[in-house]
Amino acid sequence: MSRKIKYVYSDYLLSQADKNPAVKGRATLTHNLIKSYGLLTHMERIRPVVANSGDLKSFHNADYVKQLNHYEDLNKLETPVESEFYKEDDDEEEELEDCLLSDCHGLCYDCPPWPGVKNYVYTIAGATMTACDALCKSKNPNDIIINWCGGWHHAQKGRAAGFCYVNDIVLGILVLSTKFRRILYVDLDNHHGDGVEEAFASTRRVFCLSLHQMECGYYPGSGDCKDAGFDNGLGYTVNFPYKRGITGDKYKKYFKRIFSTVCKAFKPNVCVVQCGADVIVGDPLGGSNLIPQDLIECVQFILKYPAPCVFLGGGGYNMANSSRYWCQLTAALCDETLEDDIPADNENFLKYGPDYCLNIKPMPTLRDESRDEDLEGQAKLIEGNLSLYQTHAI
């Protein structure tokens, strides 16, 4: 049976996703590029439902959800600092400051709150949960559902982290678990998917596979190849870290090898794939020398396995390159070929200068610091762990 492609979209979802300070405007930029290439005609659109506090509490603890609500309530009372009527002893202002600084649940530093952050969180969570619910209800066993606004893998049970205010991935996987017994989570972001791994590290129902850059000082500093889960989930986590400047040949070789081994051992019923765009060369918070075609080849390899898939976004801080990557990946999922020249009628055409092209080239001067012997050693360790711990699929 052929695969049906479904695309989670609404104007409201885009407007909310655009508000994250780390990726401001990225959601609309991506959607407009997909639209300008005519790819919307190849996908069925799914209108996302906004989540509620009960939905969030299926993973996030009540104190964190309360903090989001509390900030929102205080914000309605807040007098802007810039106002001539602002007074330092304003009760609401002091209460807001105390709330944020005493126990901010991560809503500070790299995850600063803003007016409307609660609506953002509920919208992002609802979009991924809607995608997973649609997959649960689908009668087509090979559906592909895309939500480039999702994929926020660092958020913890009780706090925001790494630009991630909600772990929509965990919430979505919990929805999938109502139908599917064996769920494979594949994380292709340049950063380790620590929040998702931590949530499922002690269960055999969800297998977490993450390829990511890992070196001294690189966020979040977790995801060693020796980390394999614990308790009942021992052996159901695989991490394959690499160093700065990794090239497509190495990345694709080991991805295919490890993914094949994992599928043979785990036999997943469904896949969730996080496609963070910071894995693409030129990202200010990345470090790889990978281009969209490298990741697309990996995704096409995933699709050879007969299971429905949810594809999510994630990191990506070169906005133009992120939209280029996700547009090309959307085209590949739809089995469409795109012209290299960005369509002139694209609303954001000028953001793709100076070449105004879709394709991204590797950086010839970027040194590859991933040694073959290290990558091979990690692969053998992973294969050994799978052989040791994975006696059978549940």
C-alpha positions in Angstrom: 0.0 0.0 0.0 1.4 3.4 -0.9 2.2 6.0 1.7 -0.2 8.9 2.3 1.5 12.1 3.4 -0.3 14.4 5.9 0.8 17.8 7.0 -0.1 19.4 10.3 -1.0 23.1 9.7 -3.0 26.1 10.7 -2.3 29.8 10.6 -2.6 29.8 14.4 0.0 27.1 14.8 2.4 29.1 12.6 1.8 32.3 14.5 2.4 30.7 17.8 5.5 28.7 16.6 7.0 31.9 15.3 7.0 33.4 18.8 9.8 31.2 20.2 12.6 33.8 20.7 15.3 31.3 19.5 13.6 30.7 16.2 11.4 33.7 15.7 9.6 33.6 12.3 11.0 30.2 11.3 7.7 28.4 11.1 6.2 30.8 8.6 9.4 31.0 6.6 9.4 27.2 6.2 5.7 26.9 5.4 6.0 29.7 2.8 8.9 27.9 1.0 6.9 24.6 1.0 3.9 26.4 -0.3 5.9 28.2 -3.1 7.1 24.9 -4.5 3.5 23.6 -4.7 4.1 20.8 -2.2 0.9 21.5 -0.3 -1.1 19.9 -3.1 0.7 16.6 -2.5 -0.3 16.4 1.2 -3.5 16.1 3.2 -3.7 18.9 5.7 -4.5 18.1 9.4 -5.8 21.0 11.6 -4.1 20.8 15.0 -6.0 20.9 18.2 -4.7 23.0 21.1 -3.7 21.0 24.1 -5.0 21.7 27.6 -3.4 21.5 31.1 -4.5 17.9 31.5 -2.7 16.9 28.3 0.5 18.5 29.5 0.2 16.8 32.9 0.4 13.4 31.2 4.2 14.1 31.2 5.0 17.5 32.8 4.5 17.8 36.5 1.8 20.0 38.0 4.2 22.6 39.4 5.6 23.4 35.9 2.2 23.6 34.4 1.1 25.8 37.3 4.2 28.0 36.7 3.2 28.6 33.1 -0.3 29.5 34.2 0.9 31.7 37.0 3.3 33.6 34.7 0.4 34.2 32.3 -1.9 35.5 35.0 0.8 37.8 36.4 1.6 39.1 32.9 -2.0 40.3 32.5 -1.4 42.5 35.5 2.1 43.5 34.7 2.9 47.2 34.0 5.6 47.4 31.2 9.0 48.5 32.5 9.2 51.1 29.8 6.0 52.9 31.0 6.4 56.3 32.7 3.9 55.0 35.3 6.1 52.0 36.3 7.0 52.0 40.0 9.7 49.8 41.4 7.5 48.8 44.4 4.7 47.6 42.2 3.3 44.5 43.9 2.5 42.6 40.8 6.0 43.4 39.3 7.7 42.1 42.5 5.5 39.0 42.6 6.4 38.3 39.0 10.1 38.8 39.6 10.0 36.6 42.7 8.1 33.9 40.8 10.6 33.8 37.9 13.8 34.0 40.0 13.1 31.9 43.0 12.0 28.7 41.3 11.7 29.5 37.6 11.3 25.9 36.4 13.7 26.7 33.6 11.7 29.7 32.4 14.7 32.0 32.4 18.2 32.2 30.8 17.9 30.1 27.5 14.1 29.8 27.9 12.9 33.3 28.8 9.2 33.6 29.2 7.2 36.1 27.1 3.6 37.4 27.0 1.6 34.4 25.6 4.2 31.7 26.4 1.4 29.5 27.8 -0.6 29.7 24.5 2.6 28.8 22.7 3.3 25.7 24.8 -0.3 24.5 24.6 -0.3 25.0 20.8 3.0 23.3 20.1 2.1 20.3 22.4 -1.3 20.0 20.7 0.1 20.0 17.2 2.3 16.9 17.8 -0.4 15.2 19.9 -2.8 15.8 17.0 -0.3 14.3 14.5 0.2 11.2 16.7 -3.6 10.8 17.3 -4.2 10.9 13.6 -1.6 8.1 13.1 -3.4 6.1 15.8 -6.7 6.5 14.0 -5.4 5.9 10.5 -6.4 2.8 8.6 -3.3 3.1 6.3 -0.4 1.2 7.9 2.2 3.4 6.1 1.1 6.9 6.7 3.6 9.8 7.1 2.6 12.8 9.2 4.7 15.9 9.2 4.8 18.6 11.9 7.9 20.9 11.4 6.7 23.1 14.3 7.3 20.2 16.8 10.4 18.4 17.9 11.4 20.1 21.2 13.4 17.4 22.8 15.2 19.0 25.7 12.3 20.0 27.9 12.2 18.0 31.2 9.3 16.8 33.2 9.5 19.8 35.5 11.3 22.5 33.6 12.0 24.2 30.3 15.5 23.7 28.8 17.5 24.4 25.6 14.9 26.6 24.0 12.3 23.9 24.6 9.3 25.0 26.7 7.4 21.7 26.3 8.4 18.2 25.4 5.8 17.7 22.6 7.7 14.6 21.5 7.1 12.8 24.8 3.5 13.8 24.8 3.1 12.6 21.3 4.7 9.2 22.0 2.4 8.8 25.0 -0.5 9.2 22.6 1.0 6.6 20.2 1.5 4.2 23.1 -2.3 3.8 23.3 -2.2 1.9 20.1 1.4 0.8 19.3 3.4 -1.5 21.4 6.9 -0.9 20.1 7.7 2.8 19.3 11.1 3.7 17.8 12.2 7.3 18.4 15.0 8.5 16.1 16.7 11.8 16.9 18.7 13.4 14.1 19.2 16.8 15.7 22.8 17.9 16.2 22.1 18.0 20.0 21.4 15.0 22.1 17.7 14.3 22.7 18.2 14.2 26.5 14.6 15.0 27.5 13.0 12.2 25.5 15.7 9.7 26.5 15.3 10.5 30.1 11.5 10.1 29.9 11.7 6.6 28.4 15.0 5.3 29.7 13.4 2.7 32.0 10.9 1.2 29.5 11.0 -1.3 26.7 8.0 0.2 25.0 10.0 3.1 23.5 13.4 2.6 22.0 15.5 5.9 21.8 18.1 6.2 19.0 20.1 9.5 18.9 22.9 10.6 16.7 24.4 13.8 17.9 27.5 15.9 18.3 29.2 15.5 21.7 32.4 17.2 22.9 33.5 19.2 25.8 31.3 22.2 26.4 28.7 21.3 23.8 25.1 21.3 24.9 23.6 19.3 26.6 26.7 17.3 27.4 24.9 13.9 27.6 24.4 11.0 25.2 27.6 8.9 25.6 27.6 5.7 23.5 27.8 3.7 26.8 24.4 5.1 27.9 22.0 2.3 27.2 19.0 2.9 29.5 18.4 1.3 32.9 16.1 -1.0 34.9 13.5 -2.5 32.6 14.7 -0.3 29.7 18.4 -1.4 29.8 19.5 -2.0 26.2 16.6 0.1 24.7 18.6 3.3 24.3 21.3 3.8 21.7 23.5 6.9 21.5 26.0 7.5 18.6 28.0 10.7 19.3 30.3 12.3 16.8 32.7 15.2 16.7 32.6 18.6 15.0 32.8 18.5 11.2 31.5 15.0 10.5 30.9 14.4 6.8 28.0 12.8 5.0 29.9 9.6 4.0 30.7 8.8 7.7 27.3 9.8 9.0 25.2 7.9 6.5 27.4 4.8 6.8 27.0 4.5 10.5 23.3 5.6 10.6 22.3 2.9 8.2 24.3 0.3 10.0 23.0 1.1 13.5 19.4 1.8 12.4 19.3 -1.6 10.7 20.6 -3.4 13.8 18.1 -1.6 16.0 15.2 -2.5 13.8 16.2 -6.1 13.6 16.4 -6.3 17.4 13.4 -4.1 18.3 11.0 -4.6 15.4 9.1 -1.3 15.9 5.5 -0.8 15.0 5.8 3.0 14.5 8.6 5.5 14.2 8.9 9.1 15.4 11.7 11.0 13.7 13.1 14.3 15.0 14.8 16.2 12.2 16.5 19.1 13.9 17.9 21.4 11.2 20.9 22.4 13.3 22.5 19.2 11.9 22.9 21.1 8.6 26.3 22.8 7.9 26.3 26.5 8.6 24.1 26.4 11.7 25.4 28.9 14.3 24.7 26.3 17.1 25.6 23.3 15.1 29.0 22.1 13.9 28.5 19.3 11.3 29.5 19.3 7.6 26.2 17.7 6.6 23.9 18.8 3.8 20.1 18.1 3.4 20.8 15.3 0.9 22.8 13.4 3.6 19.9 13.4 6.0 17.3 12.8 3.3 19.2 9.6 2.4 19.0 8.5 6.0 15.2 9.3 6.1 14.7 7.4 2.9 16.5 4.5 4.6 14.1 4.7 7.5 11.1 4.6 5.1 12.3 1.2 3.7 11.1 -0.2 7.1 7.4 -0.9 6.9 6.0 1.3 9.6 4.0 4.5 9.9 6.1 7.6 10.8 5.7 11.0 12.4 8.3 13.5 11.3 9.1 16.5 13.5 11.3 19.6 13.4 13.5 20.7 16.3 16.6 22.8 16.4 17.7 25.0 13.5 19.1 28.5 14.1 20.1 29.4 10.5 16.5 30.2 9.6 16.9 30.2 5.8 18.9 26.9 5.9 16.3 25.3 8.2 13.5 26.1 5.8 15.6 24.9 2.9 16.2 21.6 4.7 12.6 20.9 5.7 11.3 21.9 2.3 13.6 19.4 0.6 12.7 16.8 3.1 9.0 17.4 2.6 9.6 17.0 -1.2 11.5 13.8 -0.6 8.6 12.4 1.5 6.2 13.4 -1.2 8.5 11.8 -3.8 8.8 15.1 -5.7 11.8 16.8 -7.3 12.4 20.5 -6.8 14.2 23.1 -8.9 17.3 24.6 -7.3 16.1 28.2 -7.9 13.9 29.6 -5.1 10.5 30.5 -6.7 10.5 34.3 -7.3 7.0 34.6 -6.0 8.0 33.3 -2.6 7.0 35.8 0.1 10.4 35.6 1.7 12.5 35.5 -1.5 15.0 38.0 -0.3 15.9 35.9 2.8 17.6 33.3 0.5 20.2 35.6 -0.9 22.8 36.0 -2.2 22.4 32.9 -4.4 18.6 32.4 -4.0 19.1 28.7 -4.3 17.5 25.8 -2.5 20.6 23.5 -2.2 23.2 23.9 0.5 26.9 23.0 -0.1 29.3 21.5 2.4 32.1 23.6 3.8 35.4 22.5 2.3 37.5 24.2 5.0 35.7 22.6 8.0 37.9 20.0 9.6 36.3 16.6 10.3 37.3 15.7 13.9 35.5 12.4 14.0 38.1 9.6 13.7 37.2 6.4 11.9 38.5 4.2 14.6 36.4 6.0 17.3 33.2 5.7 15.2 33.9 2.1 14.5 34.6 1.4 18.1 31.3 3.0 19.1 29.3 1.0 16.5 30.8 -2.3 17.8 30.0 -1.3 21.4 26.4 -0.5 20.4 26.1 -3.8 18.5 27.5 -5.7 21.5 25.0 -4.0 23.9 22.1 -4.9 21.6 23.2 -8.5 21.5 23.7 -8.5 25.3 20.5 -6.8 26.4 18.1 -7.2 23.5 17.2 -10.9 23.8 13.8 -10.4 22.1 11.4 -7.7 21.0 8.5 -7.3 23.4 
